[in-house]
């Protein structure tokens, strides 16, 4: 019932909003529009196997292929080092478009393998992810010896921080992407930190983070049964009015130091996550323990 009466109209709204955002980036490329698209892409890339996400994902893949052919992604990759992660993500997604040709990545391959881009001041987790996405496109990216850091331990240790901001959620989104891409390397996902963040989102009424964290826990990080039910109830209570997106996170939690985040992209990202979470089978939120889909 939820999928029919709530999720479907919400997804149609998200598709209309996302179409406008894509058109904006194509007609007048800007840093803000690019990072807004990137925020949505971070969720959509993690929705394999969810039929309700196919329309949005297809829209994104087709747009990414156009940006790759037009040279927009190459220009962004050359412009600033902080664009590299989202460029790698969109280049990877472009491969799923019907219009994609392997020759479309030739310039980015030459830039990367020639060590002309993405070489400085990139955090380790993002280095791993850029390398994994480009590797999926047949592009070799050399960051030197990244080492075999225990990323799970490093991320779970963040639970000791006194405050949280948007970068904390970004870390979990990137970790989930890495788990999805690079299971052969034996990466283990964090457990403590995602669940702690989910509990905190419910307690603080952060309706923007709640559905993203619920989606991540149900598909990647593990979801104890009692927490499933509480999360689902909280999401039902946070459903926005018809024709509206979820509100933005609290102002003190939007941290743009590492990757710019604007309210528009964050609201759209989280509303998509909410619609998809509500559309998942009911047993997702009612079993004793939902195990991660990737591990």
VOVOLUM-885592 format. One record per residue (C-alpha): residue number from 1; y, z, x. Coordinates in nm, 3 decimals. Each point is the difference from the previous one (the first is absolute). Layout:
# residues N
<r><pos>NUM</pos><py>Y</py><pz>Z</pz><px>X</px></r>
...
This chain:
# residues 295
<r><pos>1</pos><py>0.000</py><pz>0.000</pz><px>0.000</px></r>
<r><pos>2</pos><py>0.242</py><pz>0.089</pz><px>0.279</px></r>
<r><pos>3</pos><py>-0.060</py><pz>-0.333</pz><px>0.171</px></r>
<r><pos>4</pos><py>0.087</py><pz>-0.189</pz><px>-0.318</px></r>
<r><pos>5</pos><py>0.289</py><pz>0.203</pz><px>-0.136</px></r>
<r><pos>6</pos><py>0.173</py><pz>0.112</pz><px>0.321</px></r>
<r><pos>7</pos><py>-0.128</py><pz>-0.171</pz><px>0.314</px></r>
<r><pos>8</pos><py>0.026</py><pz>-0.359</pz><px>-0.123</px></r>
<r><pos>9</pos><py>0.367</py><pz>0.014</pz><px>-0.114</px></r>
<r><pos>10</pos><py>0.087</py><pz>0.195</pz><px>0.314</px></r>
<r><pos>11</pos><py>-0.163</py><pz>-0.264</pz><px>0.220</px></r>
<r><pos>12</pos><py>0.183</py><pz>-0.279</pz><px>-0.183</px></r>
<r><pos>13</pos><py>0.327</py><pz>0.180</pz><px>0.068</px></r>
<r><pos>14</pos><py>-0.095</py><pz>0.038</pz><px>0.366</px></r>
<r><pos>15</pos><py>-0.087</py><pz>-0.369</pz><px>0.025</px></r>
<r><pos>16</pos><py>0.340</py><pz>-0.096</pz><px>-0.142</px></r>
<r><pos>17</pos><py>0.182</py><pz>0.238</pz><px>0.237</px></r>
<r><pos>18</pos><py>-0.202</py><pz>-0.116</pz><px>0.298</px></r>
<r><pos>19</pos><py>0.064</py><pz>-0.366</pz><px>-0.082</px></r>
<r><pos>20</pos><py>0.375</py><pz>0.070</pz><px>0.004</px></r>
<r><pos>21</pos><py>-0.031</py><pz>0.180</pz><px>0.332</px></r>
<r><pos>22</pos><py>-0.194</py><pz>-0.289</pz><px>0.155</px></r>
<r><pos>23</pos><py>0.259</py><pz>-0.249</pz><px>-0.126</px></r>
<r><pos>24</pos><py>0.277</py><pz>0.214</pz><px>0.145</px></r>
<r><pos>25</pos><py>-0.162</py><pz>0.003</pz><px>0.343</px></r>
<r><pos>26</pos><py>-0.047</py><pz>-0.377</pz><px>-0.012</px></r>
<r><pos>27</pos><py>0.352</py><pz>-0.083</pz><px>-0.120</px></r>
<r><pos>28</pos><py>0.193</py><pz>0.252</pz><px>0.211</px></r>
<r><pos>29</pos><py>-0.222</py><pz>0.164</pz><px>0.264</px></r>
<r><pos>30</pos><py>0.108</py><pz>0.352</pz><px>0.083</px></r>
<r><pos>31</pos><py>-0.134</py><pz>0.304</pz><px>0.179</px></r>
<r><pos>32</pos><py>-0.001</py><pz>0.197</pz><px>-0.325</px></r>
<r><pos>33</pos><py>-0.193</py><pz>-0.260</pz><px>-0.202</px></r>
<r><pos>34</pos><py>-0.251</py><pz>-0.043</pz><px>0.282</px></r>
<r><pos>35</pos><py>-0.077</py><pz>0.371</pz><px>0.022</px></r>
<r><pos>36</pos><py>-0.021</py><pz>0.023</pz><px>-0.381</px></r>
<r><pos>37</pos><py>-0.262</py><pz>-0.276</pz><px>0.002</px></r>
<r><pos>38</pos><py>-0.176</py><pz>0.179</pz><px>0.285</px></r>
<r><pos>39</pos><py>-0.017</py><pz>0.325</pz><px>-0.197</px></r>
<r><pos>40</pos><py>-0.177</py><pz>-0.180</pz><px>-0.286</px></r>
<r><pos>41</pos><py>-0.229</py><pz>-0.186</pz><px>0.241</px></r>
<r><pos>42</pos><py>-0.120</py><pz>0.329</pz><px>0.151</px></r>
<r><pos>43</pos><py>-0.155</py><pz>0.095</pz><px>-0.334</px></r>
<r><pos>44</pos><py>-0.123</py><pz>-0.343</pz><px>-0.109</px></r>
<r><pos>45</pos><py>-0.191</py><pz>-0.060</pz><px>0.324</px></r>
<r><pos>46</pos><py>-0.209</py><pz>0.308</pz><px>-0.085</px></r>
<r><pos>47</pos><py>-0.105</py><pz>-0.113</pz><px>-0.348</px></r>
<r><pos>48</pos><py>-0.304</py><pz>-0.218</pz><px>0.079</px></r>
<r><pos>49</pos><py>-0.243</py><pz>0.020</pz><px>-0.288</px></r>
<r><pos>50</pos><py>0.256</py><pz>0.107</pz><px>-0.262</px></r>
<r><pos>51</pos><py>0.023</py><pz>-0.295</pz><px>-0.244</px></r>
<r><pos>52</pos><py>0.330</py><pz>0.119</pz><px>-0.149</px></r>
<r><pos>53</pos><py>0.169</py><pz>-0.049</pz><px>0.340</px></r>
<r><pos>54</pos><py>-0.102</py><pz>-0.363</pz><px>0.042</px></r>
<r><pos>55</pos><py>0.308</py><pz>-0.155</pz><px>-0.160</px></r>
<r><pos>56</pos><py>0.243</py><pz>0.197</pz><px>0.217</px></r>
<r><pos>57</pos><py>-0.209</py><pz>-0.054</pz><px>0.313</px></r>
<r><pos>58</pos><py>-0.021</py><pz>-0.375</pz><px>-0.060</px></r>
<r><pos>59</pos><py>0.377</py><pz>-0.013</pz><px>-0.045</px></r>
<r><pos>60</pos><py>0.050</py><pz>0.181</pz><px>0.330</px></r>
<r><pos>61</pos><py>-0.252</py><pz>-0.212</pz><px>0.192</px></r>
<r><pos>62</pos><py>0.154</py><pz>-0.325</pz><px>-0.125</px></r>
<r><pos>63</pos><py>0.350</py><pz>0.120</pz><px>0.091</px></r>
<r><pos>64</pos><py>-0.118</py><pz>0.114</pz><px>0.344</px></r>
<r><pos>65</pos><py>-0.147</py><pz>-0.345</pz><px>0.065</px></r>
<r><pos>66</pos><py>0.333</py><pz>-0.162</pz><px>-0.092</px></r>
<r><pos>67</pos><py>0.189</py><pz>0.233</pz><px>0.233</px></r>
<r><pos>68</pos><py>-0.243</py><pz>-0.075</pz><px>0.278</px></r>
<r><pos>69</pos><py>0.036</py><pz>-0.378</pz><px>-0.044</px></r>
<r><pos>70</pos><py>0.379</py><pz>0.017</pz><px>-0.024</px></r>
<r><pos>71</pos><py>0.032</py><pz>0.203</pz><px>0.321</px></r>
<r><pos>72</pos><py>0.150</py><pz>0.305</pz><px>-0.174</px></r>
<r><pos>73</pos><py>-0.268</py><pz>0.237</pz><px>0.130</px></r>
<r><pos>74</pos><py>0.042</py><pz>-0.139</pz><px>0.352</px></r>
<r><pos>75</pos><py>0.376</py><pz>0.056</pz><px>-0.016</px></r>
<r><pos>76</pos><py>-0.048</py><pz>0.357</pz><px>-0.118</px></r>
<r><pos>77</pos><py>-0.257</py><pz>0.069</pz><px>0.271</px></r>
<r><pos>78</pos><py>0.250</py><pz>-0.114</pz><px>0.263</px></r>
<r><pos>79</pos><py>0.294</py><pz>0.182</pz><px>-0.157</px></r>
<r><pos>80</pos><py>-0.099</py><pz>0.367</pz><px>0.028</px></r>
<r><pos>81</pos><py>-0.303</py><pz>0.190</pz><px>0.124</px></r>
<r><pos>82</pos><py>-0.017</py><pz>0.214</pz><px>-0.317</px></r>
<r><pos>83</pos><py>-0.078</py><pz>-0.315</pz><px>-0.204</px></r>
<r><pos>84</pos><py>-0.325</py><pz>-0.062</pz><px>0.191</px></r>
<r><pos>85</pos><py>-0.229</py><pz>0.218</pz><px>-0.213</px></r>
<r><pos>86</pos><py>0.095</py><pz>-0.160</pz><px>-0.332</px></r>
<r><pos>87</pos><py>0.000</py><pz>-0.349</pz><px>0.155</px></r>
<r><pos>88</pos><py>-0.356</py><pz>0.060</pz><px>0.122</px></r>
<r><pos>89</pos><py>-0.102</py><pz>0.126</pz><px>-0.346</px></r>
<r><pos>90</pos><py>0.154</py><pz>-0.298</pz><px>-0.183</px></r>
<r><pos>91</pos><py>-0.144</py><pz>-0.248</pz><px>0.250</px></r>
<r><pos>92</pos><py>-0.344</py><pz>0.147</pz><px>-0.063</px></r>
<r><pos>93</pos><py>0.045</py><pz>-0.027</pz><px>-0.379</px></r>
<r><pos>94</pos><py>0.124</py><pz>-0.360</pz><px>0.028</px></r>
<r><pos>95</pos><py>-0.351</py><pz>-0.108</pz><px>0.102</px></r>
<r><pos>96</pos><py>-0.119</py><pz>0.061</pz><px>-0.358</px></r>
<r><pos>97</pos><py>0.240</py><pz>-0.258</pz><px>-0.146</px></r>
<r><pos>98</pos><py>-0.130</py><pz>-0.343</pz><px>-0.093</px></r>
<r><pos>99</pos><py>0.284</py><pz>-0.162</pz><px>0.196</px></r>
<r><pos>100</pos><py>-0.079</py><pz>0.179</pz><px>0.326</px></r>
<r><pos>101</pos><py>-0.095</py><pz>-0.201</pz><px>0.307</px></r>
<r><pos>102</pos><py>-0.116</py><pz>0.153</pz><px>0.332</px></r>
<r><pos>103</pos><py>0.277</py><pz>-0.194</pz><px>0.173</px></r>
<r><pos>104</pos><py>0.257</py><pz>0.207</pz><px>-0.193</px></r>
<r><pos>105</pos><py>-0.052</py><pz>0.295</pz><px>0.236</px></r>
<r><pos>106</pos><py>0.036</py><pz>-0.202</pz><px>0.320</px></r>
<r><pos>107</pos><py>0.358</py><pz>0.103</pz><px>0.075</px></r>
<r><pos>108</pos><py>-0.070</py><pz>0.369</pz><px>-0.065</px></r>
<r><pos>109</pos><py>-0.312</py><pz>-0.027</pz><px>0.215</px></r>
<r><pos>110</pos><py>0.204</py><pz>-0.144</pz><px>0.287</px></r>
<r><pos>111</pos><py>0.268</py><pz>0.268</pz><px>-0.037</px></r>
<r><pos>112</pos><py>-0.255</py><pz>0.280</pz><px>-0.005</px></r>
<r><pos>113</pos><py>-0.234</py><pz>-0.123</pz><px>0.267</px></r>
<r><pos>114</pos><py>0.299</py><pz>-0.092</pz><px>0.215</px></r>
<r><pos>115</pos><py>0.107</py><pz>0.365</pz><px>-0.024</px></r>
<r><pos>116</pos><py>0.340</py><pz>-0.101</pz><px>-0.141</px></r>
<r><pos>117</pos><py>-0.010</py><pz>0.225</pz><px>-0.309</px></r>
<r><pos>118</pos><py>-0.110</py><pz>0.349</pz><px>-0.110</px></r>
<r><pos>119</pos><py>-0.007</py><pz>0.143</pz><px>0.347</px></r>
<r><pos>120</pos><py>0.217</py><pz>0.310</pz><px>-0.004</px></r>
<r><pos>121</pos><py>0.036</py><pz>0.337</pz><px>-0.171</px></r>
<r><pos>122</pos><py>-0.266</py><pz>-0.046</pz><px>-0.267</px></r>
<r><pos>123</pos><py>-0.192</py><pz>0.316</pz><px>-0.101</px></r>
<r><pos>124</pos><py>-0.371</py><pz>-0.002</pz><px>0.086</px></r>
<r><pos>125</pos><py>-0.132</py><pz>-0.016</pz><px>-0.358</px></r>
<r><pos>126</pos><py>0.223</py><pz>-0.298</pz><px>-0.070</px></r>
<r><pos>127</pos><py>-0.115</py><pz>-0.167</pz><px>0.323</px></r>
<r><pos>128</pos><py>-0.362</py><pz>0.032</pz><px>-0.110</px></r>
<r><pos>129</pos><py>0.084</py><pz>-0.145</pz><px>-0.341</px></r>
<r><pos>130</pos><py>0.206</py><pz>-0.294</pz><px>0.131</px></r>
<r><pos>131</pos><py>-0.279</py><pz>-0.085</pz><px>0.243</px></r>
<r><pos>132</pos><py>-0.261</py><pz>0.021</pz><px>-0.278</px></r>
<r><pos>133</pos><py>0.195</py><pz>-0.223</pz><px>-0.240</px></r>
<r><pos>134</pos><py>0.078</py><pz>-0.261</pz><px>0.265</px></r>
<r><pos>135</pos><py>-0.361</py><pz>0.010</pz><px>0.119</px></r>
<r><pos>136</pos><py>-0.101</py><pz>-0.084</pz><px>-0.357</px></r>
<r><pos>137</pos><py>0.218</py><pz>-0.312</pz><px>0.034</px></r>
<r><pos>138</pos><py>-0.154</py><pz>-0.100</pz><px>0.333</px></r>
<r><pos>139</pos><py>0.300</py><pz>0.128</pz><px>0.196</px></r>
<r><pos>140</pos><py>-0.050</py><pz>0.217</pz><px>0.307</px></r>
<r><pos>141</pos><py>0.255</py><pz>0.280</pz><px>0.034</px></r>
<r><pos>142</pos><py>-0.006</py><pz>0.206</pz><px>0.317</px></r>
<r><pos>143</pos><py>0.168</py><pz>0.340</pz><px>-0.004</px></r>
<r><pos>144</pos><py>-0.175</py><pz>0.126</pz><px>0.312</px></r>
<r><pos>145</pos><py>-0.235</py><pz>0.296</pz><px>-0.005</px></r>
<r><pos>146</pos><py>0.053</py><pz>0.170</pz><px>-0.335</px></r>
<r><pos>147</pos><py>-0.280</py><pz>0.243</pz><px>0.069</px></r>
<r><pos>148</pos><py>-0.254</py><pz>0.148</pz><px>-0.241</px></r>
<r><pos>149</pos><py>0.229</py><pz>0.258</pz><px>-0.158</px></r>
<r><pos>150</pos><py>-0.142</py><pz>0.211</pz><px>-0.278</px></r>
<r><pos>151</pos><py>0.233</py><pz>-0.134</pz><px>-0.268</px></r>
<r><pos>152</pos><py>-0.169</py><pz>0.207</pz><px>-0.268</px></r>
<r><pos>153</pos><py>0.078</py><pz>0.322</pz><px>0.183</px></r>
<r><pos>154</pos><py>0.355</py><pz>-0.108</pz><px>0.077</px></r>
<r><pos>155</pos><py>0.073</py><pz>-0.088</pz><px>-0.363</px></r>
<r><pos>156</pos><py>-0.170</py><pz>0.304</pz><px>-0.151</px></r>
<r><pos>157</pos><py>0.208</py><pz>0.215</pz><px>0.234</px></r>
<r><pos>158</pos><py>0.313</py><pz>-0.119</pz><px>-0.180</px></r>
<r><pos>159</pos><py>-0.088</py><pz>0.248</pz><px>-0.275</px></r>
<r><pos>160</pos><py>0.170</py><pz>0.261</pz><px>0.222</px></r>
<r><pos>161</pos><py>0.340</py><pz>-0.169</pz><px>-0.034</px></r>
<r><pos>162</pos><py>0.262</py><pz>0.195</pz><px>-0.192</px></r>
<r><pos>163</pos><py>0.116</py><pz>-0.301</pz><px>-0.204</px></r>
<r><pos>164</pos><py>-0.117</py><pz>-0.347</pz><px>-0.103</px></r>
<r><pos>165</pos><py>0.183</py><pz>-0.329</pz><px>-0.025</px></r>
<r><pos>166</pos><py>-0.080</py><pz>-0.363</pz><px>-0.069</px></r>
<r><pos>167</pos><py>-0.133</py><pz>-0.049</pz><px>0.351</px></r>
<r><pos>168</pos><py>-0.286</py><pz>0.241</pz><px>-0.078</px></r>
<r><pos>169</pos><py>-0.113</py><pz>-0.219</pz><px>-0.289</px></r>
<r><pos>170</pos><py>0.041</py><pz>-0.309</pz><px>0.217</px></r>
<r><pos>171</pos><py>-0.235</py><pz>0.154</pz><px>0.258</px></r>
<r><pos>172</pos><py>-0.269</py><pz>0.043</pz><px>-0.266</px></r>
<r><pos>173</pos><py>0.052</py><pz>-0.355</pz><px>-0.130</px></r>
<r><pos>174</pos><py>-0.035</py><pz>-0.137</pz><px>0.354</px></r>
<r><pos>175</pos><py>-0.308</py><pz>0.213</pz><px>0.067</px></r>
<r><pos>176</pos><py>-0.166</py><pz>-0.132</pz><px>-0.318</px></r>
<r><pos>177</pos><py>0.077</py><pz>-0.357</pz><px>0.105</px></r>
<r><pos>178</pos><py>-0.151</py><pz>0.063</pz><px>0.342</px></r>
<r><pos>179</pos><py>-0.314</py><pz>0.145</pz><px>-0.157</px></r>
<r><pos>180</pos><py>-0.030</py><pz>-0.307</pz><px>-0.221</px></r>
<r><pos>181</pos><py>0.053</py><pz>-0.244</pz><px>0.287</px></r>
<r><pos>182</pos><py>-0.178</py><pz>0.157</pz><px>0.291</px></r>
<r><pos>183</pos><py>-0.301</py><pz>0.196</pz><px>-0.117</px></r>
<r><pos>184</pos><py>-0.203</py><pz>-0.138</pz><px>0.293</px></r>
<r><pos>185</pos><py>0.203</py><pz>0.215</pz><px>0.239</px></r>
<r><pos>186</pos><py>-0.121</py><pz>0.315</pz><px>-0.170</px></r>
<r><pos>187</pos><py>0.334</py><pz>0.131</pz><px>-0.119</px></r>
<r><pos>188</pos><py>-0.030</py><pz>0.307</pz><px>-0.218</px></r>
<r><pos>189</pos><py>0.256</py><pz>0.063</pz><px>-0.270</px></r>
<r><pos>190</pos><py>0.188</py><pz>0.330</pz><px>-0.032</px></r>
<r><pos>191</pos><py>-0.107</py><pz>0.234</pz><px>-0.279</px></r>
<r><pos>192</pos><py>0.222</py><pz>0.307</pz><px>0.004</px></r>
<r><pos>193</pos><py>0.340</py><pz>-0.165</pz><px>0.018</px></r>
<r><pos>194</pos><py>-0.036</py><pz>-0.257</pz><px>-0.283</px></r>
<r><pos>195</pos><py>-0.130</py><pz>0.263</pz><px>-0.241</px></r>
<r><pos>196</pos><py>0.268</py><pz>0.249</pz><px>0.103</px></r>
<r><pos>197</pos><py>0.268</py><pz>-0.261</pz><px>-0.059</px></r>
<r><pos>198</pos><py>-0.147</py><pz>-0.081</pz><px>-0.341</px></r>
<r><pos>199</pos><py>0.003</py><pz>0.366</pz><px>-0.102</px></r>
<r><pos>200</pos><py>0.358</py><pz>0.034</pz><px>0.122</px></r>
<r><pos>201</pos><py>0.106</py><pz>-0.312</pz><px>-0.194</px></r>
<r><pos>202</pos><py>-0.141</py><pz>0.152</pz><px>-0.319</px></r>
<r><pos>203</pos><py>0.158</py><pz>0.339</pz><px>0.062</px></r>
<r><pos>204</pos><py>0.343</py><pz>-0.141</pz><px>0.083</px></r>
<r><pos>205</pos><py>-0.001</py><pz>-0.260</pz><px>-0.279</px></r>
<r><pos>206</pos><py>0.027</py><pz>-0.290</pz><px>0.243</px></r>
<r><pos>207</pos><py>-0.113</py><pz>-0.265</pz><px>-0.246</px></r>
<r><pos>208</pos><py>0.074</py><pz>-0.277</pz><px>0.251</px></r>
<r><pos>209</pos><py>-0.250</py><pz>0.118</pz><px>0.259</px></r>
<r><pos>210</pos><py>-0.264</py><pz>0.125</pz><px>-0.241</px></r>
<r><pos>211</pos><py>-0.165</py><pz>-0.331</pz><px>-0.103</px></r>
<r><pos>212</pos><py>0.006</py><pz>-0.139</pz><px>0.354</px></r>
<r><pos>213</pos><py>-0.174</py><pz>0.310</pz><px>0.135</px></r>
<r><pos>214</pos><py>-0.248</py><pz>-0.001</pz><px>-0.289</px></r>
<r><pos>215</pos><py>-0.088</py><pz>-0.363</pz><px>0.072</px></r>
<r><pos>216</pos><py>-0.042</py><pz>0.071</pz><px>0.371</px></r>
<r><pos>217</pos><py>-0.218</py><pz>0.306</pz><px>-0.057</px></r>
<r><pos>218</pos><py>-0.221</py><pz>-0.169</pz><px>-0.257</px></r>
<r><pos>219</pos><py>-0.064</py><pz>-0.306</pz><px>0.218</px></r>
<r><pos>220</pos><py>0.023</py><pz>0.121</pz><px>0.360</px></r>
<r><pos>221</pos><py>0.035</py><pz>0.370</pz><px>0.070</px></r>
<r><pos>222</pos><py>-0.227</py><pz>0.181</pz><px>-0.246</px></r>
<r><pos>223</pos><py>0.086</py><pz>0.169</pz><px>-0.326</px></r>
<r><pos>224</pos><py>-0.150</py><pz>0.338</pz><px>-0.111</px></r>
<r><pos>225</pos><py>-0.079</py><pz>-0.001</pz><px>-0.371</px></r>
<r><pos>226</pos><py>0.241</py><pz>0.279</pz><px>-0.097</px></r>
<r><pos>227</pos><py>0.285</py><pz>-0.181</pz><px>0.176</px></r>
<r><pos>228</pos><py>-0.089</py><pz>-0.330</pz><px>-0.171</px></r>
<r><pos>229</pos><py>0.047</py><pz>0.145</pz><px>-0.347</px></r>
<r><pos>230</pos><py>0.326</py><pz>0.174</pz><px>0.088</px></r>
<r><pos>231</pos><py>0.140</py><pz>-0.317</pz><px>0.158</px></r>
<r><pos>232</pos><py>-0.091</py><pz>-0.214</pz><px>-0.299</px></r>
<r><pos>233</pos><py>0.159</py><pz>0.247</pz><px>-0.242</px></r>
<r><pos>234</pos><py>0.318</py><pz>0.010</pz><px>0.211</px></r>
<r><pos>235</pos><py>0.016</py><pz>-0.380</pz><px>0.007</px></r>
<r><pos>236</pos><py>-0.039</py><pz>-0.019</pz><px>-0.378</px></r>
<r><pos>237</pos><py>0.294</py><pz>0.239</pz><px>-0.033</px></r>
<r><pos>238</pos><py>0.215</py><pz>-0.205</pz><px>0.237</px></r>
<r><pos>239</pos><py>-0.033</py><pz>-0.340</pz><px>-0.170</px></r>
<r><pos>240</pos><py>0.348</py><pz>-0.154</pz><px>-0.019</px></r>
<r><pos>241</pos><py>0.159</py><pz>-0.129</pz><px>-0.319</px></r>
<r><pos>242</pos><py>-0.094</py><pz>-0.359</pz><px>-0.099</px></r>
<r><pos>243</pos><py>0.189</py><pz>-0.254</pz><px>0.209</px></r>
<r><pos>244</pos><py>0.082</py><pz>0.251</pz><px>0.276</px></r>
<r><pos>245</pos><py>-0.140</py><pz>0.066</pz><px>0.347</px></r>
<r><pos>246</pos><py>-0.082</py><pz>0.342</pz><px>0.139</px></r>
<r><pos>247</pos><py>0.297</py><pz>0.184</pz><px>0.150</px></r>
<r><pos>248</pos><py>0.061</py><pz>0.000</pz><px>0.374</px></r>
<r><pos>249</pos><py>-0.120</py><pz>0.288</pz><px>0.217</px></r>
<r><pos>250</pos><py>0.239</py><pz>0.293</pz><px>0.043</px></r>
<r><pos>251</pos><py>0.292</py><pz>-0.101</pz><px>0.221</px></r>
<r><pos>252</pos><py>-0.098</py><pz>0.226</pz><px>0.286</px></r>
<r><pos>253</pos><py>-0.339</py><pz>-0.171</pz><px>0.025</px></r>
<r><pos>254</pos><py>0.121</py><pz>-0.356</pz><px>0.059</px></r>
<r><pos>255</pos><py>-0.001</py><pz>-0.025</pz><px>0.379</px></r>
<r><pos>256</pos><py>0.116</py><pz>-0.336</pz><px>0.138</px></r>
<r><pos>257</pos><py>-0.010</py><pz>0.085</pz><px>0.368</px></r>
<r><pos>258</pos><py>-0.320</py><pz>-0.194</pz><px>0.072</px></r>
<r><pos>259</pos><py>-0.028</py><pz>-0.260</pz><px>-0.276</px></r>
<r><pos>260</pos><py>0.273</py><pz>-0.045</pz><px>-0.256</px></r>
<r><pos>261</pos><py>-0.088</py><pz>0.112</pz><px>-0.351</px></r>
<r><pos>262</pos><py>0.219</py><pz>-0.065</pz><px>-0.303</px></r>
<r><pos>263</pos><py>-0.037</py><pz>0.134</pz><px>-0.350</px></r>
<r><pos>264</pos><py>-0.077</py><pz>-0.341</pz><px>-0.148</px></r>
<r><pos>265</pos><py>-0.305</py><pz>-0.065</pz><px>0.216</px></r>
<r><pos>266</pos><py>-0.129</py><pz>0.356</pz><px>-0.027</px></r>
<r><pos>267</pos><py>0.031</py><pz>0.005</pz><px>-0.378</px></r>
<r><pos>268</pos><py>-0.185</py><pz>-0.332</pz><px>-0.034</px></r>
<r><pos>269</pos><py>-0.270</py><pz>0.100</pz><px>0.250</px></r>
<r><pos>270</pos><py>-0.075</py><pz>0.326</pz><px>-0.177</px></r>
<r><pos>271</pos><py>0.007</py><pz>-0.147</pz><px>-0.351</px></r>
<r><pos>272</pos><py>-0.260</py><pz>-0.255</pz><px>0.110</px></r>
<r><pos>273</pos><py>-0.211</py><pz>0.283</pz><px>0.142</px></r>
<r><pos>274</pos><py>0.033</py><pz>0.192</pz><px>-0.328</px></r>
<r><pos>275</pos><py>-0.103</py><pz>-0.298</pz><px>-0.214</px></r>
<r><pos>276</pos><py>-0.301</py><pz>-0.069</pz><px>0.222</px></r>
<r><pos>277</pos><py>-0.102</py><pz>0.367</pz><px>0.013</px></r>
<r><pos>278</pos><py>0.005</py><pz>0.022</pz><px>-0.380</px></r>
<r><pos>279</pos><py>-0.203</py><pz>-0.320</pz><px>-0.023</px></r>
<r><pos>280</pos><py>-0.281</py><pz>0.133</pz><px>0.222</px></r>
<r><pos>281</pos><py>-0.323</py><pz>0.099</pz><px>-0.177</px></r>
<r><pos>282</pos><py>0.020</py><pz>0.343</pz><px>-0.160</px></r>
<r><pos>283</pos><py>-0.281</py><pz>0.136</pz><px>0.215</px></r>
<r><pos>284</pos><py>0.227</py><pz>-0.042</pz><px>0.303</px></r>
<r><pos>285</pos><py>0.180</py><pz>0.314</pz><px>-0.112</px></r>
<r><pos>286</pos><py>-0.288</py><pz>0.190</pz><px>-0.148</px></r>
<r><pos>287</pos><py>-0.288</py><pz>0.014</pz><px>0.249</px></r>
<r><pos>288</pos><py>-0.075</py><pz>0.291</pz><px>0.227</px></r>
<r><pos>289</pos><py>0.108</py><pz>-0.185</pz><px>0.314</px></r>
<r><pos>290</pos><py>0.142</py><pz>-0.349</pz><px>0.042</px></r>
<r><pos>291</pos><py>-0.096</py><pz>-0.124</pz><px>0.343</px></r>
<r><pos>292</pos><py>0.226</py><pz>-0.234</pz><px>0.198</px></r>
<r><pos>293</pos><py>-0.063</py><pz>-0.370</pz><px>-0.046</px></r>
<r><pos>294</pos><py>0.051</py><pz>-0.062</pz><px>0.372</px></r>
<r><pos>295</pos><py>-0.131</py><pz>0.223</pz><px>0.274</px></r>
